[in-house]
C-alpha cells in the first residue's frame, strides 16, 4: 500500500489567505461534508446491471484487436437489411448532440467529424448535419423534432443531454421509420437500432473506488466530486462508488456537485481542507482533477490518492508529481462508432443491439506510454481518443 506523496512547497501564509477569501462550508453540498450516504439511490442503482458491468471488465471483446471502437462485448446482432440505402454516398446523417461543453466532448466530436470525412472519402455516407443543444433538454427535443420533420435524414444519431427527459424525443425519432443510433448517454427505451456505449458508469465508478480502497489506509478520508445529477452514466458512477466504499473502512466525507468548473472544484476542495485532512479524491469525471490538486498545493497539504481521468492535463500532472493515481476511462473513441454503425446500417450489415465497447483504465505502468503517444496533443485532449488513423491526424486535434 502506498502513502500519498507529501508536497513540500506549502506556506502558512497562503493557508491564511485561503481562509480569508472562502466561505466556512460549501453552500450547496448535499451532504454538508459530514459524511456521505453510502446507500445508492434506488432510482439509479440496478444491482444486476452493476454486477454485470463489473464482470464485463474481465470479458475479452469481439472484433479487431487494433480497433477497439469496432469491438463489442457479448454482442447480440440485429438485422438492418430494411434500412439499406441504394446510394449511401448520398445518404444524410443527422446528429443531435447534447453539447460540446467539456473537453471530453470536444475531443470526441473532433474524432467523429474525422470519421465522417473518412467514410465520405470511401463513398459510404454523404452529408453530415449537426445540431448542438448546449446542454439544454428543451433545445435538444426541438432539434430532434426538426430532424424528423425535415424528412431529409437517412440515419438519426443522438447523444442525449439527460436520460428521462430525452426519452420521448428519441421514441418520436424511432417512430419516423428512420434508423436511430443512440450513444454515450442512454435513454429509457430500446427502440433504437443500436445503443453504443463503453461498459458503463458502474464500471467507471468501481475502477476509481476500488483503487482508493486498495491504496488508502483504513480510516482515511475521501472526498467525492461530481459534475451534476440526472445523467445515467454519472449517477451510475456514484452508485458504484457508494457500494464499494460502504464495504470499506474509508470515511467518505461527502460529495459536491461542481458542474465541471475548475474554479469551483478548487474552491470546494480548499474548503474541505480547511476543515480537516483529505486523503483521497474520487471523481465522476476527471477533467477538473488538476484544479483539485492545486487546492492541496495552495494549502501546503500532501497530494491525495486520486482517481482522475485520461485527460492529458491530469496525466501530465500525475507523471510530474509522481502521484498515486489512476485514470478511469469512459472510452472517448466511442465517438467513432456511431458513424461506423450508420455506415453499416446503410449497407444492411448487422450491428449489435447494444454495442458495448471496451473500457479499461490507465494505470501507472501505462502512464508513460500513453503520454508519449499523445506528446503533441493539447492538455485538454483525451489519451484514449483512438483517432490516430483518421484523415486529419494530428492537426484536427492539435489545432482545435
N, C-alpha and C positions, 0 to 999 in steps of 0.2 A: 504493500500500500504506500502510495507516495504522499508526501506532505506538500501543501501549496508553497511555491517559492515566495520568499519574503522580498518585498520591494524595499530598497534601501534609501530611496530618494525623497521620502516624505518629509514634511515640516510641520511643526505645531502651529505656526502662524497661518499656514494655509488652511488647517483644520478650523481655526477660529474664524477665518473669513467665510468659510463654507457655512458655519453655524449661524453667522450673522445674516446671510442672504438667502436662507431657505426656511421653509416652514417647519414646525415641530413634528408633523406627521403627514404622511401622504393624504391629501384631501379626498381622493377618490378610490382609496384602497378598499376592495370588497371585504378583505379580512382584517384591515386595520393593523397589519403587521403583528398580530397577536397569536398567530398560529393558523395554518390553513386547514380547512375541512378536507379530509382525505377520503371521503366517500364520493365517488363520481356521481355527477348529475345523471339520473336515470334517463333523461331526455336524450343524452348524448353518449351513454355508455351501453354497449351491447357486448356482454361477456363472451358470447360465442364468436363474434367478429374480432374482438380483442385477442382471443386465443388463436384464431385463425391467422391473423396478421403476424403474430409473434412466431407462429410455425412457418409461415411463408418466408420468413427471413432465411430459413435453412433449406429452402427448395431451389434446386437448380432450374432456371427458366429455360423454356424452349426458344429457339431462334439463333441467329448468327452470333457467334461469340464476340465478335468485334463491333457489333451494332446493338447495344443494349436498348436503344429506342425501338427496335423491332422485336425484342424478346418479350415473352409473355409467360407468366406463372400460371400453370394449370389452366390453360385456356379452354373455353367451350366455344367452338366455332359456329358461326351463323352464316347462312346463305344470303348473298347480296345480289343475286342474279337479276332480281326485279329492278335494280337501280342502274343497270348497265347503260352507259351513255355512248351513242353511236360515234360521237366526235368529241372525246374527252379534252382535246386541245381547245375546244370552245366552251367547256363547262365552267360555270361560275361558282367559286367557293365563297360563301358569306360567313364571316367570323364576327360573332358578338363577344367582345372582350369585356370582362369586368373592369379592367383598368391596366395601366402601366404605372401604378402608383408606388412601386417599390423596386429596388434593384433586381430582385429575383424575377419579377415580371418583365422588366425592361430587357434583361439578358435573354429570357425565354422568347420574347416577341421578336427580337432580332433574329434568333435562331429559326423561328417559324417563318419569317419573311425570306430567309435564305433557302429554306427547304422548299418554299413555294417556287422561288426562282429556279431551283434545280429541276423540279417537276415540269415547270413551264418549258425549260430548255429541252426536256425529253418528250414534250407533247402530251403529257399525261394529265395536265389541268390547264385551265385558261385563266380568266380574270380572278383576282383576289380582292374582295370587298371587305372592309373592316369598319366596325363601329366600336367606339370606346365609351363606356358608360361612366368612367371616372368614379367608380365605386358607388354609384347611385342606382339602387334597385329599380326605381321607377323608370329611370332613363334606359336601363338595360331591357326592361319589359317592353318599353316603346321601341327600342332598337330591333328586338327580335320580331315584334309585330310588323315593323316596317319591312323587314326582310321577307316575311311571309306574304305580306300584301303585294310586294313588288312582283312576285311570280318569277323573278329572274334567277333565283338561287337553285343550283343543282345539288349542293350539299350545304347544310347549315351547321356550323361549328359553334359551340357555346362553352365559354369558361365562366361559370356563374359567379356573381358577386356574393350572394348568400344562398343558403340551401332551400329553405322552405318557401321563401318569397318568390324565387325564380321558378319553382316547380310548375306552376300553371302555364307560364310562358313557354317553357320547354315542351310541355304537353301540347300546346297550341301549334308549335312548330312541327311536332310529330304528326299531328292530325292533318297537316297540309299535304302529306304524302311525300314530302322531300326527306331524304335520309338525314338524320340528325346525329351528330357526334358531340358528346359532352366530354370535357376533360378537366383535369386539375381538381376543382371542387365538384362535389356531387349535388344531385337534386333527388327529391323523393318520388322518383318514377323510374321505370325501366323501359320506357317507350322508345328510347334512342336505339340506333343500330348498335352502337358501341359506347361504352363509358371507359375512358382511358385515364389511368392514374398510376402512380407508383404504389407500392404495397399499402401505404396509408398512414394516417395520423397516429394510430395506436403504435405502429412500429417505430415511427419517428420519436414519439414521446418516450417510448420504452428504451430506445437506444440511449437517449440522453439521461434518463433517470437511472438506468442500470449502471451507467458509467459513474455517476455521482455516488451511488451506493457502494460501488466497488472501490472508489478512490478515497472517500472520506472516512474518517474515524467515526465510530458510533458516538452520537451526541452532537455531531457537527450541525451547523445551521445552514439551511438552503433557502434562498430567495427565488421565487418563480416570477419570470417576466413574460407577460402575454401581450399579444397585439390588440385583439378585440374579440368580443363574443359573437356567437351566432353563425360561425363558419365551421362546417363539419370537420374539416381536416385539422383545424386549430383546436376545436373542442375535444376531438379525439386525442390529440397530443397531450392535453392536460389531463384528461381522464386516465390515460395510460400511466402518466406520471403519478397521479393520485394512488392508483392501485399499487404501484411499485414502492412508492415512499411509505405507504401505510404498512407495508410488511418489513420496513427497515427500522433502524434505530437512529435515523436522522430526524432533526427537528426542522420542519418546514415552516418558515416564518409567516408565509402568506403569499399572495400573488398580487401583481399590479398590472393593470392594463396601460400600455404605453403608446398605442396607435403606431408603433414602429418609429416614433420620433426620437432621434438620438439625444436631443437636449433633455427631453422628458425622462428618458431612460437614465441618463447621468444624474439628473436631479433626484429621481426616486431612489436610486441606489445610494446616493450621498445621504439622503435622509435616513435610510436604514442603517448605514454605517455610523451615523451619529448616535443611534440608539443601542448599538452593540455590534459585535462581530458578525460577519457574513462569510462563511467558509466555502459555500458553493453557489453557483448561479445556474438555474435551469431556465431555458428559453424555449418558447414555442416557435420562434423564428429568430435566427441569429444575426440578421443584418445590422442590428444595433449593438452587437456584443462589444465592439471596441469602445463605444461610449460608456458602457457599464464598467469596463476595465479602467477607463480614465478616472472614474469616481474613486476607485481604490488608490490610484496614483496620487490624486489630489489630497486624499486623506492620509497618505503615508501608511496605508494598510497592506498586508500581504495580498498578492493576487489570489483570487479564489480558484478552486477547481471549477471549470466552466464547460458547459455544452453550448457551443455557438452554432455555426452552420458553415457550408463550404463556400461562403463569400470570401474573396481574397483579402479584404482588409483584415478580417478576423484571422485568417490562416497565416498571414504575414506577421501579425502581432504574436500569434501563437509561437511561430518559429523564432522571432526576435527575442522574446522574453522567456522562452523555454517554459511555457505554461503547461500545466496539467490539464489537458483539454481533449475534446472530441468534436468532430464536425458532423452532426447528423445531416442527412441529405434527403431532400424531397426532390428527387431527380429532375433537374432543370431540363435535361434532354427530352423530357416528355413533350415539350412544345413542338418537336418534330413529328411526333407520332400522329396527331390528328390530321395533319396534311397528308402524310403517307397513307393513313386509313382512308381518307377521302379519295385518293387516287386508286386505292384497291377497290373501294365500293363502286366507283365509276366504271371499273373494269370487270365488275361482277365477281371479284375474288372474296373468299371467306375472310372474315375478321372475327376476333374474339368478342363475344357479347359483353364481357367485362375484361378489358385489356389491362392486366396487372403487370406493370413494369418493375424491373428490379430496383432495389433501393438499399444501398449499402453506405454506412457512414465512413468518413475518412478518419482513420486512426493515426496515432503518432508515427507508426512505421511507414505510412504512405505520404506523410506530410511533405517531405522534401520532393518526392516525385511529382506530386500534383502542382506544387509551386513552380517547379522547373518547367513543367508543361505549359503553365499559364504565366510565365515570367513577363511577357509583354502586355498582358491584359491589365485593364484599369482595376482599381481597388474594389469597385462595386460589381465586379464580374463574379460569376459562379464557376467553381473549378470543374464541376461535372455538367457542363453545358452541352458537350457532345457535338460541337459543330465544326470540328477541325477539317472535315472533308467537304464542307459546303462552299458554294461559289465565292462568297465574299470574305472568306477567312484569310487573314485575321482582321482586315480593315473594318469590316462592318461592326465588329465588337470594340476595336480599339479606338475608333473614331466616332463612337456613339454620341 
